[in-house]
Protein backbone atom coordinates (compact mmCIF):
# COMPACT_ATOMS: atom_id res chain seq x y z
CA UNK A 1 0.00 0.00 0.00
CA UNK A 2 1.40 3.39 -1.00
CA UNK A 3 2.13 5.70 1.85
CA UNK A 4 3.01 9.13 3.07
CA UNK A 5 4.46 8.83 6.54
CA UNK A 6 4.79 11.70 8.98
CA UNK A 7 7.29 11.06 11.71
CA UNK A 8 5.15 12.13 14.68
CA UNK A 9 1.41 12.08 15.35
CA UNK A 10 1.63 14.42 18.33
CA UNK A 11 4.29 16.94 19.36
CA UNK A 12 4.50 19.41 22.22
CA UNK A 13 7.19 22.07 21.95
CA UNK A 14 8.11 25.21 23.85
CA UNK A 15 7.99 28.73 22.44
CA UNK A 16 11.25 29.61 20.73
CA UNK A 17 12.30 26.01 20.01
CA UNK A 18 13.38 24.94 16.53
CA UNK A 19 10.98 22.25 15.35
CA UNK A 20 11.42 19.71 12.57
CA UNK A 21 8.49 17.89 11.00
CA UNK A 22 9.47 15.04 8.74
CA UNK A 23 7.56 13.49 5.86
CA UNK A 24 8.52 10.49 3.74
CA UNK A 25 6.70 9.05 0.71
CA UNK A 26 7.32 5.74 -1.00
CA UNK A 27 5.55 6.44 -4.31
CA UNK A 28 8.41 8.18 -6.16
CA UNK A 29 6.25 11.30 -6.44
CA UNK A 30 7.87 14.48 -7.72
CA UNK A 31 5.62 16.91 -5.84
CA UNK A 32 5.37 17.25 -2.09
CA UNK A 33 3.38 19.71 -0.02
CA UNK A 34 3.05 20.99 3.53
CA UNK A 35 -0.31 22.28 4.75
CA UNK A 36 -1.62 23.41 8.07
CA UNK A 37 -5.25 22.82 8.98
CA UNK A 38 -7.11 24.99 11.46
CA UNK A 39 -10.84 25.03 12.35
CA UNK A 40 -12.71 27.49 10.20
CA UNK A 41 -9.68 28.20 8.00
CA UNK A 42 -9.41 24.93 6.11
CA UNK A 43 -6.16 23.70 4.57
CA UNK A 44 -3.59 26.39 3.93
CA UNK A 45 -0.52 25.70 1.84
CA UNK A 46 2.77 26.54 3.54
CA UNK A 47 5.35 25.33 1.02
CA UNK A 48 5.60 22.88 -1.81
CA UNK A 49 8.41 21.23 -3.70
CA UNK A 50 8.34 19.99 -7.28
CA UNK A 51 11.79 18.42 -7.34
CA UNK A 52 14.78 17.70 -5.15
CA UNK A 53 16.21 20.94 -3.75
CA UNK A 54 13.39 22.91 -5.41
CA UNK A 55 10.76 24.70 -3.36
CA UNK A 56 8.14 27.39 -3.69
CA UNK A 57 6.30 29.42 -1.11
CA UNK A 58 2.66 28.72 -0.57
CA UNK A 59 0.08 31.03 0.91
CA UNK A 60 1.45 31.25 4.47
CA UNK A 61 5.25 30.66 4.45
CA UNK A 62 6.13 33.16 7.19
CA UNK A 63 7.87 31.52 10.14
CA UNK A 64 8.54 28.30 8.21
CA UNK A 65 11.22 26.87 5.99
CA UNK A 66 11.57 23.54 4.18
CA UNK A 67 14.21 21.15 3.02
CA UNK A 68 14.15 18.53 0.30
CA UNK A 69 17.51 16.84 -0.06
CA UNK A 70 16.10 13.52 -1.31
CA UNK A 71 13.08 12.86 -3.51
CA UNK A 72 11.23 10.86 -0.89
CA UNK A 73 11.71 13.23 2.05
CA UNK A 74 10.29 16.70 2.65
CA UNK A 75 10.94 18.44 5.96
CA UNK A 76 9.14 21.40 7.45
CA UNK A 77 11.11 23.57 9.86
CA UNK A 78 9.74 26.02 12.36
CA UNK A 79 12.73 28.23 13.02
CA UNK A 80 11.42 29.60 16.33
CA UNK A 81 8.12 28.07 17.33
CA UNK A 82 5.34 30.36 18.48
CA UNK A 83 1.95 29.64 20.02
CA UNK A 84 0.16 30.72 16.83
CA UNK A 85 1.84 27.81 15.06
CA UNK A 86 -0.15 25.35 17.15
CA UNK A 87 -2.02 23.41 14.48
CA UNK A 88 -2.49 20.17 12.55
CA UNK A 89 0.23 19.83 9.93
CA UNK A 90 -0.42 17.69 6.88
CA UNK A 91 2.09 16.48 4.33
CA UNK A 92 0.99 15.35 0.86
CA UNK A 93 2.56 14.11 -2.33
CA UNK A 94 1.45 13.82 -5.95
CA UNK A 95 2.61 13.30 -9.49
CA UNK A 96 3.09 16.52 -11.50
CA UNK A 97 0.18 15.89 -13.81
CA UNK A 98 -3.25 17.41 -13.96
CA UNK A 99 -6.24 15.59 -12.52
CA UNK A 100 -4.24 13.41 -10.18
CA UNK A 101 -5.04 13.52 -6.51
CA UNK A 102 -2.88 14.03 -3.49
CA UNK A 103 -1.91 11.31 -1.06
CA UNK A 104 -1.85 12.70 2.45
CA UNK A 105 -0.08 11.59 5.57
CA UNK A 106 -1.96 11.11 8.83
CA UNK A 107 -0.90 14.50 10.13
CA UNK A 108 1.11 15.86 13.05
CA UNK A 109 -0.77 17.64 15.80
CA UNK A 110 1.70 20.27 17.05
CA UNK A 111 1.12 22.17 20.26
CA UNK A 112 3.43 25.06 21.13
CA UNK A 113 3.31 26.08 24.78
CA UNK B 1 -6.86 33.79 -6.52
CA UNK B 2 -9.20 30.87 -7.05
CA UNK B 3 -11.65 30.18 -4.22
CA UNK B 4 -13.96 27.26 -3.52
CA UNK B 5 -16.96 27.75 -1.29
CA UNK B 6 -18.50 24.70 0.33
CA UNK B 7 -21.96 24.50 1.81
CA UNK B 8 -23.24 23.69 4.25
CA UNK B 9 -20.36 24.08 6.67
CA UNK B 10 -21.96 21.64 9.15
CA UNK B 11 -24.56 18.95 8.60
CA UNK B 12 -26.04 16.60 11.20
CA UNK B 13 -28.53 13.99 10.02
CA UNK B 14 -30.06 10.67 11.02
CA UNK B 15 -29.01 7.35 9.59
CA UNK B 16 -30.93 6.58 6.40
CA UNK B 17 -31.41 10.19 5.28
CA UNK B 18 -30.16 11.59 1.99
CA UNK B 19 -27.96 14.67 1.74
CA UNK B 20 -26.20 16.90 -0.78
CA UNK B 21 -23.05 18.92 -0.27
CA UNK B 22 -22.11 21.74 -2.64
CA UNK B 23 -18.83 23.18 -3.85
CA UNK B 24 -18.98 26.44 -5.80
CA UNK B 25 -16.58 28.86 -7.42
CA UNK B 26 -16.50 31.74 -9.88
CA UNK B 27 -13.39 30.18 -11.43
CA UNK B 28 -13.09 27.38 -13.95
CA UNK B 29 -11.18 24.32 -12.81
CA UNK B 30 -9.51 21.65 -14.91
CA UNK B 31 -10.72 19.00 -12.47
CA UNK B 32 -12.59 18.70 -9.22
CA UNK B 33 -11.71 16.24 -6.50
CA UNK B 34 -13.51 15.15 -3.36
CA UNK B 35 -11.76 13.96 -0.21
CA UNK B 36 -13.03 12.58 3.09
CA UNK B 37 -11.13 13.18 6.29
CA UNK B 38 -11.83 11.24 9.48
CA UNK B 39 -10.89 12.68 12.88
CA UNK B 40 -7.15 12.55 13.53
CA UNK B 41 -6.33 11.40 10.00
CA UNK B 42 -5.33 12.97 6.71
CA UNK B 43 -7.79 13.45 3.83
CA UNK B 44 -8.35 10.49 1.52
CA UNK B 45 -9.22 10.95 -2.14
CA UNK B 46 -12.70 9.70 -3.06
CA UNK B 47 -13.07 10.74 -6.69
CA UNK B 48 -11.83 13.01 -9.46
CA UNK B 49 -14.15 14.49 -12.09
CA UNK B 50 -12.65 16.18 -15.12
CA UNK B 51 -15.34 16.74 -17.76
CA UNK B 52 -18.11 19.32 -17.49
CA UNK B 53 -21.37 17.53 -16.65
CA UNK B 54 -19.58 14.37 -15.59
CA UNK B 55 -21.28 12.14 -13.02
CA UNK B 56 -19.47 9.46 -11.04
CA UNK B 57 -20.88 7.00 -8.56
CA UNK B 58 -19.10 5.35 -5.68
CA UNK B 59 -21.57 2.99 -3.97
CA UNK B 60 -24.04 5.35 -2.25
CA UNK B 61 -22.09 8.50 -3.18
CA UNK B 62 -22.80 10.40 -6.41
CA UNK B 63 -20.47 13.15 -7.59
CA UNK B 64 -21.27 15.66 -10.30
CA UNK B 65 -19.12 18.27 -12.02
CA UNK B 66 -20.98 21.32 -13.28
CA UNK B 67 -21.29 21.91 -17.01
CA UNK B 68 -19.11 25.02 -16.80
CA UNK B 69 -16.57 23.28 -14.53
CA UNK B 70 -17.08 25.88 -11.81
CA UNK B 71 -19.02 23.80 -9.31
CA UNK B 72 -19.62 20.30 -8.04
CA UNK B 73 -21.95 18.39 -5.77
CA UNK B 74 -21.74 15.28 -3.64
CA UNK B 75 -24.95 13.39 -2.94
CA UNK B 76 -25.12 10.61 -0.35
CA UNK B 77 -28.06 8.23 -0.39
CA UNK B 78 -29.18 6.50 2.80
CA UNK B 79 -26.37 7.90 4.92
CA UNK B 80 -24.71 5.63 7.47
CA UNK B 81 -22.68 6.46 10.60
CA UNK B 82 -19.57 5.36 8.73
CA UNK B 83 -20.07 8.31 6.36
CA UNK B 84 -19.30 10.70 9.22
CA UNK B 85 -16.32 12.93 8.46
CA UNK B 86 -15.08 16.15 6.90
CA UNK B 87 -15.73 16.31 3.16
CA UNK B 88 -13.36 18.52 1.20
CA UNK B 89 -13.58 19.55 -2.42
CA UNK B 90 -10.47 20.60 -4.29
CA UNK B 91 -10.08 22.20 -7.69
CA UNK B 92 -7.22 21.59 -10.07
CA UNK B 93 -5.66 24.64 -11.71
CA UNK B 94 -4.67 25.11 -15.31
CA UNK B 95 -1.50 25.99 -17.13
CA UNK B 96 1.74 25.97 -15.18
CA UNK B 97 0.11 25.46 -11.79
CA UNK B 98 -1.97 22.49 -12.76
CA UNK B 99 -0.46 20.30 -10.07
CA UNK B 100 -1.58 22.61 -7.26
CA UNK B 101 -5.03 22.16 -5.80
CA UNK B 102 -7.32 24.79 -4.31
CA UNK B 103 -9.21 23.38 -1.32
CA UNK B 104 -12.57 24.36 0.06
CA UNK B 105 -12.95 24.67 3.82
CA UNK B 106 -15.02 21.52 4.04
CA UNK B 107 -18.39 20.23 5.18
CA UNK B 108 -18.43 18.43 8.52
CA UNK B 109 -20.99 15.64 8.30
CA UNK B 110 -22.30 13.77 11.33
CA UNK B 111 -24.59 10.80 10.76
CA UNK B 112 -26.36 9.76 13.94
CA UNK B 113 -27.45 6.14 14.46
Contacts between the chains, C-beta under 8 A, distances in Angstrom:
chain1	res1	chain2	res2	distance
A	4	B	42	7.5
A	9	B	40	7.9
A	31	B	99	5.5
A	40	B	105	7.2
A	41	B	105	7.1
A	42	B	88	7.8
A	42	B	103	5.8
A	42	B	104	6.7
A	42	B	105	3.6
A	42	B	106	6.1
A	43	B	43	8.0
A	43	B	88	7.3
A	43	B	103	4.5
A	45	B	100	7.5
A	48	B	100	7.0
A	50	B	99	7.2
A	90	B	42	5.4
A	90	B	43	7.6
A	92	B	42	7.5
A	94	B	99	6.3
A	95	B	99	7.8
A	96	B	99	4.7
A	97	B	98	7.7
A	97	B	99	6.9
A	98	B	30	5.4
A	98	B	31	6.5
A	98	B	92	5.7
A	98	B	94	7.8
A	98	B	98	4.1
A	98	B	99	7.1
A	99	B	30	6.7
A	99	B	31	4.2
A	99	B	48	5.7
A	99	B	50	5.1
A	99	B	92	6.0
A	100	B	48	7.6
A	100	B	99	7.8
A	101	B	33	5.3
A	101	B	35	7.7
A	101	B	45	3.8
A	101	B	48	5.9
A	102	B	43	7.7
A	102	B	45	7.0
A	102	B	90	7.8
A	102	B	101	6.6
A	103	B	45	7.5
A	104	B	35	8.0
A	104	B	42	3.2
A	104	B	43	5.1
A	104	B	44	7.2
A	105	B	42	5.3
A	106	B	40	7.5
A	106	B	41	5.3
A	106	B	42	5.2
A	107	B	40	7.2
A	107	B	41	6.8
A	107	B	42	5.2
A	109	B	40	7.8
